[in-house]
Amino acid sequence: MSSGGEFRRGWKPLAAGIVGVACGASPLPFNSIGFVLAPIHAETGWSFAEISGAITIYGIVAGLLAPVFGSMADRYGVRPVALWSTFTFALAFAALGFTPASLMAFYGLWFLIGLVGIGSTPVTWSRAVNMWFFRNRGLALGILLLGTSIAALIIPRVAVWAIAAYGWRGMYMILALFPLLISLPVAYLWFREPRPEEAPPEIAEGGLRAGMTLREAIRNRRFWTIWLSIFCVALAYGGAHIHMPEIVKQHGMTAADGAGIMGMIGIALMAGRIVTGWLFDRFWAPLVTLPILLIPAFAAWLLLGTGTDQTTIYLAAFMLGFAAGAESDVIAYLASRYFGLAHYGKIYGMLYMPFGVASAISPVFYGRVRDTTGSYDGMLQVAMILFAVGALLLLTLGRYPAAVSTEAAAGPVLAG
């Protein structure tokens, strides 16, 4: 099968995956929580920190359950897991509109979202894409993850409109229509795993069943190297993204400037995913990630202090966003190339865990440093180290294993 043949055969599952990622339990919560802080505070009297704690609860629960949903996708197939998780996530997200005047009930609903929603994230969508693509796998995964960037451009605008028209409770019910009325029907029509005759020839002959078990993977040094790298990068970036509007204020920029910065990050995320995925198909992935993950360390250095000019701030934001887009590709691509597809869901879920947990707790560290020192500089200095460590760790992975790779893949340059 030619490279173009993969896209001709797999464009429908890929398109369904893009929509599923965009309307799933990753971008909807994170792109809307910031807009309800003030309205919920005004109605309930809960502090901003207490309200923000809900997203941390959700992130930790979802991260810990990622291997469970990955295992179900391996056992029952990605289609039923993705469909049921999308449906239940929509219902749980809408239920936030009926939150009683109880902080514990609010936390309980976010716990429920983490409990049922992780199957509507790339944990499931990426497994199917890996099965439809081999020669263009990196690019296809990059395109898949554009869903989060698309959501970042659409969801905030819908959230602002919905709050103004129907209040914060109405906003949650309106946003729940995205997975219920858009993602679910598209996935029902188009999302599935390939039949053997539809799979790329490189993996058609037993390739869908080849690869390590989860037990074999966690006994492998490479697994924990990737795990630690993901944790370091997510811990460095997660809080920087959430606190970026406040970071730029310390450099004399306005809230409107901060909104522009966040838009720049969204554009950089899109560019990072496409460029990185394309490069992964042609070069050894750890070598590609080295400069990409060292660049945000330099960006964190640019954000230190209080006197950086506006042009430099925009450049730093682009660097951070580009690297974040690349990191999302790294998890899915390295999981498939180093450990195979036989138990991809479980293994990807285990590698998604440090991403979810570290992204959830990172904002707490950034906020704590700001509260105690009056500046983000201390955490930004730590982030510089974390980005560098994450990049250098991947260089120790070595060649792609022959058991889950093949020379029939047109022999990418420097492929390990």
N, C-alpha and C positions, 0 to 999 in steps of 0.2 A: 504494500500500500504506500502511495506517495504521501508526502507531508500534507499536501492539499486534500488528499483523500480522507485523512483523519478528520479534518474540519467538515467535509461534506457529509460524513457519516455521523459525526458526533455533535453537530451544532445545536440540535434540539435539546439534548441533555445539558449541554453547556449553557445554553440560554436559560433553561429552567433553573440551573444552579445559580446563575447570576441574579435572577429575580429572587430566588430563595435566600441567598446570602443578604441581599439588600433589604428584604422584609423579615429577616430572622431575628433571633434573640441576642445578637451581638450589636448591630448598629442602632436598632430602635431604642433600647434603654439608654445607651450612652449618648445618643444624639438628642435626647429629649429631657433627660433629668435636669440639666442646667436651667431649663426654662420654667420648671415648676417649683424650684427652690423658694422663690419669693412668694408665689401664690399659696403654697402649702404652709409656709411660715406665717403668712398673714391670717390664714384661716384657723390653724391649729395651735400656733405658738411654739411649735417645735423649732429647735435651733437649726441653723443651716448644717451644722456638723451632724446632728441627729438625722436629718433627712438624707444627707449624703451617705450616711452609713448603710442605707438600703442597697445602694449600688455595690458596695463592698461585699455585703452578704450575698447578693446575687452572683457576683464574680467568683467568689470562693466556692460556692455550692456548684455552680456550673463547671468550673475548672476541675473540681474533684470528681464530678460525675461524667466528664468527657470520656474516660476509658470505658465506662459502663455502656454509654450510647454507642461508642465505637464497636464494642463487643457485640451488641445487638445488631448493628449494621453488618458485621461479618457473618453472623449466624442466620439472620432472617432476610438480609438484603437491605440495601440503602433506601429503596423506595418506600416500604412500609414505615420505616423508622422516621424518615424525613417527613412523610405525610402526616403521621400521627403527632409528631412533635410540633410541626407547624400549626396544626389545628389546636392542640392544647395550649401552646404558647399564646395564640391569639386570644383564647378565652381567659387565660390567666392575666394577660396584659390588660384586657378590657376590664377585668375585675378590679383593677386599681381605681377605676372611676367610682367604685362603691366603697372605698376605704372608710371605715368608721373612725371616730375620733380617738383612736388608740394607736400609739406608736408601735406597740408590739404586733398589732394586726397588720399595720403597714409593712413591718419587717417580714411578717409571715407570708404576705402576698409576694414579696420579692424573693423569699425563699422558694415559694412554689414556682415562680418563673424560672429560677435556676434549676429546679427539680425536673421540669418538663421541657424546657426550651432548648437545651444544648443540642438536641438533634436537628434543630433548624439552623445550625451554624455550619461552617466548613467541615466539621467533623464528619458529616454525612455527604454533603455535596461534593467534597474533594475526592472521596473514594470513587465515586462513579466517574468523575473526570479522569482520574488516573487510569481507569480501566478502558476508557475510550481513546486515550492519547498516549503515545510513547515518544515519537520523534519530536512532537510539539508539546510535550507534557509541561515544560516550564512555562511556555507562552500561554497554554490553555489554563493553567492554574492562576497565572497572573490576570488573565481576562476574567476568570471566575471571581476572583477577589476584588475586582472592580465594583462588585455589588456594594461593598461597604463604602466606597467613595461616592457612588451614586446616591446612596442613602444619606451621606453627609451633606450632599447638595440639596436634597429634597426634604428630608424629615424636619430639620430645624425650621424651615419656612412654613411647613404645614403645622408644626407645633405652635408657632407664634400666632398664626391665624386662628387655630382651634381654641387656644386659650383666650384670645380676645373675643371670640364669638360665643364659646360655650363653657369657658372656665377650664381649670386644670383637669377636673374629672372628665369633662367631655373630651378633652384632648386624648386621654388614654383610650377611650372607646373609639375615637376616630382613627387613631394610629393602629389600633388592633385590626381595622379593616384591611390594612395592607397585607398582612399574612393571610387573612381569612378569605378575601375576595380577589387578591392578585396572585400571591405566591402559590397558594394551595391549588387553584384550578390549573395554573400553568404546569406545576409539578405533576399533577394527576395526568395531564395529557402527554407530557414530554419527558419526564424524568424517569430513567430506568438504567439498569446495567446493560452492557452489550451482550448479545448472544455470541457464542464462540466464533461464528462466521463473520461477525461484525467487529470483533476486537482487532487491534493492530497485529500483524503477523508476528511481531517480536514477542508478544505475550499471549497470543492465541493458543499456542500449543503448550498447555499446562501452565502458562505464565500467570493466569489468574489464580492459580492454586499454589504458586511457588512463593517461597519466602519463609522468614523465620516466624516461629510462634512468639507470643508475648514473653513467655518464660525465657526463650533463647535470646530475645532482644535485650531484656533487662539484665542478662548475664554478660552482655557485650559492652565493652568499654565505649564503643561509639555511641551507644544509646545514651549513656550518662553524660558523655561529652556534649552531645546535642542538647540534652535536657538542661544542663547547666548554662550553656550558651544562651538558650532561649530565656531562661530565668533572668540572667544578667541584663540582657537587652530590654526585656519587658519591664524590669524593675527600673531601669534608667529612663525609659521613654514614657511609660504610662502616666506618671505624675506630671511630667513636663507638658504633655498634651493637655491634661485637665487644667493645669495651673497657668498655661501660656498667657491668657488674658491678664492675669495678675503679674506675671513676670515682665511683660512688656510695659505695664504701668510703671514699674520701678525704673524704667528707662525714659519716663516722661511721655509715654504715648497714651492716647485716650482709649475709651472703651470701643469707639468706632474703629480705631486703628487695630485694636485687638481682634475685632470681627474680621477685618481684612487679613490679618495674620492667619486666623483659623482657615480662611478660604484658601490662602496660599498653601497651608499644610494639606488641605484636601486635594489640591491639584498635584502636589508633590507625591501624595500617596498613590494617585493614579499612575503617574509617571514611573514611580519606583516599582510598581507591580508589573507593568508591561515590559519595561527595560530589563529588569532583573530576570523575569521569566524567559525572555528572549535569549539573554546571555546564558542562562542555565542550560538551554538546549545545545549550546555550542562550546561551553567551557566547563571546567571542573567547578562545581558550585561553591565549595569553600573558598576558592581563589577569587571568585566573583564577589563574595560577601566581604572579603577583607577590606577593600577600600570603602565599600558602601557603609560598613559599620564603623569604620574609623572616622568618616566624615562627620557623623553626629557628635563624636567626641570633640571635634574642633568647633562644632556649632554650640555645644554647651559652654565652651570656653568663651565664645563670642558673647554669650548671654550673661556672663559674669559682670558684676558691678552695676552701675546706674547710668552710664553715659554713652552707651552704644548708639550710633546714629540709626535712623529708620531704615535705610537701605541695607545695612548690615543685619538688622533684626530680621528683615524679610528673607535675606539669604540664609540666615541660621534656621529660620522656620522651614524653608524649603529643604535644607539638608536633613533636618529631623524627620520631616514627613516622608522624604524619599527613602530613608533608611527603614522607617516603620512599614512602608509598603513592601520593601524587600524582605523584612523579617517574616511577614505573613506567608510569603512564598516559600521561605526556607523550611518551615515546619512540614508542609505537605510534600515538597519535592524531596527533601532528604529522607523522610520517612519511607517514601516509595523506593528510592534508589538504593538505600542501604539495607532495608529490611524486607522489601518485596510487598506483594499485594495480598498474600494468603490471609494474613491477620492484620491488614493495614488499619482497620478501624480501631482495634484495641491499641495498637502501637501509636497511631496518630493521636488518639485520645490521651494516652499517657504523656505524649510530647506537648499536647495542647494544655495540659494541666499547669505546668509552670508559667505558660503564657497568660492563662486566665487568672491564676492566683497572684502572680507578680503584678499584673496590670491593675488588679483590684486593690492591692495594698500600697502600690507606689504612690498614689495621691496622698495617702496618709503620711508617708515619710516626707514628701515635699511640704505638706501643710505643717507638719510638726517642726521642721527646720525653720520655716517662715515664722511660725508663732514664737519660737524660742530665741531666734536671732534677728528677726526683722528683715531677713533677706533670704533669697533662695540660693545664694552662692555656695553654701556648704553642700547642699544636695546636688547642685550642678557639678561640683568638683568630683563628687562620688560617681555621678553619672558618666563623666569622662572616662573614669577607670573602668566602669562596668561595660561601656560600649567597646573599649579596647580589648578587655578580657573575652567578651563574647565573640569578637571577630577572630582573635588569635586561637581560641579553643578549636574552632572549626578546621583550622589548618592541620590539626593532628588526626583527622579522620582517615586519611589515606584514600586509596582507590575505591571506586564502587565495587562491591563484591560481585564476582562473576555469576554467582547463583541467582542474583536478582538484577543483573544487567546483561547486556549482550552486545557483541561487536556489530551486530546487524543494525544497530542504531546509527548508522552512517558515520561511526567513529568520531564523536565530537572531540575537538582539539583540547588537549590537556585534560582529558576525562579521567582525572585521578592519577 
